[in-house]
Amino acid sequence: MKLLFFFLFFLNYDVKIVDVPKAIEYHTKMADFYYHKGNYPEMLYHLTRKIHYDKNDVSTWSDLSYYYWSMSVDDKIRREEFKSKAIKYLLEGLEFNKNTAYLWDEIGRYYINTKEFDTATKYFLEAIKRKDCQDVTYHFLALCFYKNNDLNKAIDTMESCVKRFPRDEKAKANLKKYKNLLSGS
């Protein structure tokens, strides 16, 4: 009897084998198509399907967040809903991609835009620990320290940036600017 039950169960079970690269390609094309049509809900649907198949696609996590964030600017009624979805996708993406600086940095940028500099600082500090960190993350981190009136930490951050990225002329200029501000000149 048990065997018959399992046999009948599996007869009714619709098993679909998904060609993951083709599914990703399809959802990428459809997201692009609906983006150009201005149909953001459909575009967002396809982006969510795309990350369903590739949780390590940090760009798509970021894109989802960006589009929700950008919609929150125009739609005053749904602003908080869209903002919470924007950060939700970044944080969810981070769960799958903790070893890359990309999403740590993106979340820090999100909090800079909301003027939550203490929270942004935490994410930028994590981003600079990653090998793939870029110099701009140091600039944002120093900006957070500056906005929180901690010029010494802003200077230390720019010094670390210059050490790690010796060709970053903007870091050298910002280092000089922060030192001048500290000295009062």
C-alpha positions in Angstrom: 0.0 0.0 0.0 2.8 2.4 0.9 4.6 1.6 -2.3 1.4 2.3 -4.3 1.0 5.6 -2.6 4.5 6.8 -3.4 4.1 5.6 -7.0 0.9 7.6 -7.4 2.5 10.6 -5.7 5.4 10.6 -8.1 3.2 10.2 -11.1 1.4 13.4 -10.2 4.7 15.2 -9.3 5.7 17.6 -12.0 9.5 17.6 -12.1 11.1 20.3 -14.2 14.7 20.3 -14.8 15.8 23.9 -15.3 18.7 24.9 -17.5 20.1 27.5 -15.2 22.3 29.4 -17.6 19.3 29.7 -20.0 17.0 30.7 -17.2 19.4 33.5 -16.1 19.8 34.6 -19.7 16.0 34.7 -20.2 15.4 36.7 -17.0 18.2 39.1 -17.9 16.7 39.7 -21.3 13.2 40.1 -19.9 14.3 42.5 -17.2 16.1 44.6 -19.8 13.0 44.5 -22.1 10.7 45.6 -19.3 13.1 48.2 -18.1 13.1 49.9 -21.6 9.3 49.7 -21.7 9.1 51.5 -18.3 7.4 48.5 -16.7 9.3 48.4 -13.5 7.2 45.8 -11.6 7.8 43.3 -14.4 11.4 44.2 -14.6 11.7 43.7 -10.8 10.0 40.3 -11.1 12.6 39.1 -13.6 15.5 40.4 -11.5 14.1 38.4 -8.5 13.9 35.3 -10.7 17.4 35.9 -11.9 18.9 35.9 -8.4 16.8 32.9 -7.5 19.1 31.0 -9.9 22.3 32.9 -9.1 22.6 34.1 -5.5 26.2 35.2 -6.1 25.2 37.8 -8.7 26.0 40.9 -6.6 25.1 43.2 -9.4 21.5 41.9 -9.6 21.1 42.3 -5.8 22.3 45.8 -6.2 20.1 46.5 -9.2 17.0 45.3 -7.3 17.9 47.6 -4.4 18.6 50.5 -6.7 15.3 50.3 -8.5 13.3 50.1 -5.3 15.4 53.0 -3.9 14.8 55.1 -7.0 11.1 54.4 -7.0 10.9 55.6 -3.4 12.0 59.1 -4.5 8.9 59.6 -6.7 6.2 57.7 -4.9 5.6 59.5 -1.6 2.8 57.2 -0.6 4.9 54.0 -0.9 8.3 55.6 0.0 8.9 53.6 3.2 7.8 50.4 1.6 10.2 50.8 -1.3 13.1 51.9 1.0 12.6 48.9 3.1 12.6 46.6 0.1 15.8 48.3 -1.2 17.7 47.6 2.0 16.1 44.2 2.3 17.6 43.1 -1.0 21.0 44.4 -0.2 21.0 42.7 3.2 19.7 39.4 1.7 22.4 39.5 -1.0 25.0 40.1 1.6 24.0 36.8 3.3 25.2 35.0 0.2 28.1 37.2 -0.6 29.9 38.2 2.6 33.4 37.7 1.2 33.1 40.4 -1.4 33.3 44.1 -0.7 30.7 45.0 -3.3 27.5 44.6 -1.2 29.1 45.8 2.0 30.0 49.0 0.1 26.5 49.2 -1.5 24.8 49.0 1.9 27.2 51.7 3.3 26.2 53.9 0.3 22.5 53.3 1.0 23.0 54.5 4.6 25.0 57.6 3.5 22.0 58.5 1.3 19.7 58.2 4.3 22.3 60.3 6.3 22.8 57.4 8.8 26.6 57.9 8.9 27.2 55.7 12.0 25.4 52.7 10.3 27.2 53.4 7.0 30.5 53.4 8.8 30.0 49.8 10.0 29.5 48.6 6.5 32.4 50.5 5.0 34.7 49.2 7.7 33.7 45.6 6.7 34.1 46.4 3.0 37.7 47.6 3.4 38.6 44.3 5.0 37.9 42.5 1.7 40.6 42.0 -1.0 38.3 43.3 -3.7 37.7 46.6 -2.0 38.1 49.7 -4.1 39.5 53.0 -3.2 36.2 54.8 -3.3 35.1 52.8 -0.2 37.8 54.6 1.8 36.6 57.9 0.5 33.0 57.2 1.7 34.3 55.9 5.1 36.4 59.0 5.6 33.3 61.1 4.7 31.3 59.3 7.4 34.0 60.1 9.9 34.1 63.7 8.8 30.3 64.0 9.0 30.5 62.6 12.5 33.1 65.2 13.4 36.0 62.7 13.8 38.7 64.3 11.6 41.4 62.0 13.1 39.6 58.9 11.9 39.0 60.6 8.5 42.7 61.3 8.3 43.6 57.7 9.3 41.2 56.3 6.7 42.7 58.5 3.9 46.3 57.5 5.0 45.2 53.8 4.8 43.7 54.5 1.3 46.9 56.1 0.1 48.9 53.2 1.4 46.7 50.6 -0.3 46.1 52.6 -3.4 49.2 54.8 -3.9 48.0 56.1 -7.3 44.8 57.5 -5.9 45.3 61.3 -6.3 41.9 62.1 -4.8 42.9 60.3 -1.6 46.0 62.4 -1.4 44.0 65.5 -1.9 41.4 64.5 0.6 44.1 63.6 3.1 45.6 67.1 2.7 42.1 68.6 3.0 41.3 66.7 6.3 44.7 67.6 7.8 44.1 71.3 6.9 40.7 71.2 8.5 42.2 69.6 11.7 44.9 72.2 11.9 42.5 75.0 11.2 44.2 76.3 8.0 
